[in-house]
Amino acid sequence: MDEVSGNRGLISKTVNDLRDEGLIEPTHRGFALTEEGFLELVRPNTDYEYRNEPVRLSTDGPEVEAFLRVITGRSKTRTGSIVATTRCDMRCKFCYYNLVRDHVELTPEEILREAEKRVKAGNREVVIQGASPHTLDTDLVEAVELIKLELGVDVGVGTGPLIPLDLLEDLQRAGLDYLKLSLSGRTPEEWEAITGRRRGFEEFWRVVRWCHEHGLEVTFVGGVVGLPGVPPEADAERILSILALNPRKRIVQFNPAQDPARGPLSPLDRLELIYKTVRSKLPEDVLVKSCCISPMTWSPLYDIRRYLDKVVCMLGIECREYDGCPFTGRVLEQRIMNELYEKGSVSTEELARRLRIARSRLKRRLESMESRGLIRRTESGWTIARRTS
């Protein structure tokens, strides 16, 4: 554990501890100290130091978030994800990036700054991903070069199957450590059923062959499950085949096919069958991971949580910073779902206090969410609705 001067013995505290004690609270910019937290944790006008770099504390904003990461030690996650672009050249029918209104497209310098944040938080490698980062072309090569030169950590790129082989060659020369691809079908028919496109299947395996022939590691994620027309057994078999392709892989990632406004496209019992089958056939030390893309995703993922080890935001954003999510813009709803997910049941008054919002505005939103089946009222307060179909 790294030494931090001036932290007044908080090295053993976790962010959850501090939040539960009312010393910090989520804001649209990350975590902020509450008034009680400021009085208890911080000596006014004190500068804190981490690895000989100053960390100045305030009562709001990213400085506090950086400090909290420092005092809680290194990140538990090996890999830090960076969404470099939300643009894609495939436009698969299931893909959430098709729904983005304001596209993200980072410069090499911006990608480097994001990588620096993740390395400071303790990540030992970074993966540049998004929709199809290879559409950044030479900027992607420059970003990989900068990270390798400035930070010296492993760098991966998660992209689509249409990446040009000459660009892949340039990336390998720049120091790329591995490529990450989504296994969206084992046969042309399965590929088309899942993506809605014939294009991409041959290109996918051409890229895989090139990586094997040129000594570049390639790793796979499972894409989506639960699309209409794809049997749940086929979904489970495809996900399980990822481990056969990557025997050393300790995390298997796949997501329910879903619409941000309506939630998963398959009923809960079908999704549960897929997740249960995968979990039962994986070794115990292999984790199952899925992504959330909107408030509508929380309820089904919560219901099948016994088969899940990790749920993350599609963009790699901590949910407490969900204001920046380009998929829905339903910031308040996501914050409400976060509170209910963590606390189980919360009254309107408590929600209003925790979210710092007028009860009249909150009440209208709660009633709207109730009418859409997201949440329900109980004697003890509001709770996430449990789906049965």
N, C-alpha and C positions, 0 to 999 in steps of 0.2 A: 504494500500500500504506500503511495507517495505521501511524503510529509507536506503538510500545509500549515504555514505559520499564521497565527491569528484567528484560528477557527474555534477557539474556546472549547476544545474537547469534543467536537461534533463528528470526528472521523468515523464513529460507529453508527451514525444516523443514516437512514435511507430517505429518499425523497418521500416515499409513502409514510414513513414515520413522521416527518416534519409536517406533511399535509394533514395527517390524522390528528396531530397535536394542535392544529390550527395556527401553525407558525408560518406556513406558506399557503398559497392558493393559486389555482390556474387562472391565467389571463389570456387575452388574445395574442400575447407575445411570448408566452411560455409560463414560467412560474414567477410569482412575485411574493415578497415578504408581506405578511400581514402586519398590522400595527404591533400586535403582541410579539410576532416574530422579530421585528426590527429591534424592539426593546430587549428581547431575551438573547438574540443571537449576535447582534452587531453592536460593536462599540462605535458610536458616532465618530466620523472623520478618520476611521481606521482603514488603511489599505491592506489588502491581503495579497499574499504572494504564492505563486505556484510555479515550480520549475524556473524560478528567477524572473517570472513575468508578473507584472502587476495585475491584480484582479480587483477592480474598484466596485464596491457594493453600492446599490441604490435601493429604493423601495419599489422599483418597478423595472421590468425589462430583462433583456438578455444577459446583463452583467450578473444578475442574481442566478439565472439559469446556469451560466458558466460556473459560478461559484458552487452551486449545488452539485454539479457533476464532479467538481474537484473533490469536495468533502465526502462524497459517497464512493470514491475510488474509481476503478476502471469499468468501462462498459462491459456488460455481460455478453454482448453480442460481438462476435468476431468481425462480421462484415457490416460496413456502413454503406447504405444505398444512396445514390444521388440520381434524381430524376433530371436528366440533362435536356430532354425534349419530350413533348407530348405529341409530336407529329409522327406519322407512320405512312409507309408506302404499301401496306397490306389491306388495312381497313377490314379486318375479319368481323363477321357479323356479331360476335359475342363481345368484342373488345370495348372496354370502358373508355378508352381514349377517344373513341369516336364521339363521345358526348362532351368533350372539353370545349368550352366556349372561347376562353382566352388562353392561347397556347403558350407553353413554356419553351424557351429555347436559350440555353445558357451559353455564354462564351467560354473559351478555355480558361480564362482567368477566374470567371465565376465558378466554374467546376472545381478549380484548384482551391478556392476559398471554402467551398462546401466540403471538400475533402479534408482540409485543415481542421475544420470544426469536428469532423468525425474522428480524426486521429487524436485530437486533443481529448475527446470524450472517451478514448480508449479502444476504438476499433483498430484492428490490426491489418485490415485490408479494406478497400473500397471497390464498389461495383458501380460503374456508370451505366444507367439504364433509363427506362422510360418507355416510350412507344417503340421507336426504332432509332437509337442514337447514331446508327451509321449514316442517317440522312444529314448529320452534321459534317460529314466528309472529313476534310483536312483539319477542321477544328477539333474533331474527336482525336485524331492522331496527336495534335498539339497538346490536348488536355492530358492524354496518357503520358506523354513525354514530361510535362510539367510536374505531374504527381510523382513520377518515378524519380525525377531530378531533385525536387524540393522536399519530398516526404520519404521516399525510399520504401514505401509499402507495396504490397501486392495490389495489382489493379486488374479488375475484370470488366468486361463489357457485356451487358445483357441486351440483345437486340433481336430483330426479326430475321427471317431466313433469306431475305433478298440482299444481304450485305455482299457487295462486290468482293471477289477474291483478291483483287489487287489492293483494295483498302485493307483487307484482313492481313495481307502481307506487310503493308506499311505499319499497321498496328503492332504486329509481332516485332518488327524491327524497333519500334518505339518503346518496347518493353512490356507489352500486354502479357499478363500471366495466364488468363483463361477467358474463354468465351462462354456465355450462358444463353441457351436457346430454350424455347417453349416447345415441348413435344405435343403437338396438336393433332396427332394422328399417326398410327403405325402403318396404315395402308392409304392409297390414294382416296379410296371411298370414305374411310373414317376421317381423313383430313378434310375432305369437302363437306362432310356432314357437320363437322365441328366449326370450321372456319367460314363455310359458305362460299369458298373459293377453290378452284382447281389449282390455281397458281400457288406455288410455295413448297409443295411437297418434294419435288425433285430438287429444287434449290436447297431445301433444308438438308437433305442427305448429301448433296454435293459439298456443302459447307462442312458438314461433319467429317466427310472423307478427307477434305483438305486439311482440317485440323489434325486428324490422326496421322496423315502423311508427313506433316511438317512439324510434328511434336508440340502442337499447341493444345493444352488441356481444354476440353469442352465438357460443360456440365448442363444438366437439363432440369427444367421445372415442368409441372404437369398441365399448365393451361387451365381450362375450365372443365367442370363436370356438371351434369344435370341438364344438358341441352335437350329439348324435345327431339325425339327421333334417335337418340343415342341410348342404348340399353345401359342401365346402371352397372351391370356386370362388366360391360366393355369399358366403361369409365374406370372402374376399379382396376381392371387388368392393365389398362394403359398407365395408370398412376404407379402401380406396382412394378411395371417394366422399367421405370426410371431408376430404381435401385439396381436392377440388373445391368443397366448402362453405366451407372456410377456406383460400384459396390462400396466405395468408401464414403459415400454421401450420408450425412447424419441428419439432414433435414429434407423432407419431401414436401414440396409446396404445390398446392392446387387450390382453386377457388370455385365457389358455386357460380354458375352462369346466372347473371342477375341484371335487373333493370333498376337503376337508382331510385325511381319513383315507386316501383311496385315490389321490389325485392327479388329473391331467387325465382327463376323460371320453372323450377320443379317443386312439387309439394315436399313438405318436411320429411315424410316417411321415406321418400325416394333418396333424398340427400343423406338421410341418416343411414340408409342401407349402404351407400357408397362409402361414407366415412367409416362406418363400422367394419366393413369388409377390408378396407385398406389398413385400418389400425390393427385388426386382428392378425393380419399376415405380415406386418412389419416387425423387425426386431425391436425389443423394448427400448434400445438406446437410440432409435431413429425417431426424430420428432416430426409431427404433422403440423403444418403451418398453412393458414389461409389469410386472405386479405379482406378488409372491410372497405366498401366504397361509398356508403351512405348510411344514414340512420336506419333505413329499412333492412340493412344487412345484420344489425345487431341481434335481432330476435331469433332468427334461425340458427346463427352461430352460437348463441347462448344455449339454445336447446340441445345442440349436439356437442357441447363443450367437453363432454367426457371422452370424446374421440380426438380432441384438438389439444395441442400443446402450446400453440402461439397464434395470436390474431394480431395483424398489423394493418396499418393504413396502406392502401394501394400505392400512395405516393411516398411511403416511408416517413410520413409526418406523424409525430406524436399527436394523439387525439386532442390533447389540450392545446394544440396549436392549429386546430381544424379550420380556423377562420380562412386560411389560405387555400382550402380545397376547391379546385375548379370544377368538380363534378356536380355539386348540388347547390352550393351557396346557402344551404340550410344550417347556418352556423348554430343558431340557438337550439334547434332540434338535436343536433349532434351533442351539444353540451348537456342538454337534458338527458339524453340517452346515456352519456358517460356517467352522470351522477347516479342514475337508476341502476346501471350495470354494476357500479361499485358498491352502492349502499343497499340495493335490493328493493327498498321501499322508502320513499321520501315524500313528506307533505308539501303542499303548495307553498306554505310559509317558509319552510326550510330551503326549498329550491330557490325561492325568490332571494333569500338571504345569501345563499351560496353563489348564485349566479349574478347577484347585484342587479336585479331587474325589478321593475314595478310589478306588483302582483296582478294588476289588471291586464297588463300586456302578457304576462306569463300565463294567466288563466285562459286567455283566448287561444294561445298556442297549444296549451295542454288539451283543451277541448278539441282542437283541430286534429291533433295527433291521436286522440282517443277515437275520433270518428273514422280515422283511417286504419285503425287496428294496430297502431304502433305501441300504445300503452293502455293501461286500464286502471280504474280506481279500486282501491281496497280500503278496509277500515283503517289501516295504518298509513295510507298515503298512496302515491302513484307508483306503479311498477311496470316493468316491461311486459307486454302481452305475450303470452305463450301460444305459438301456433300449433294447431293440430292437423293441419292439412296443407 
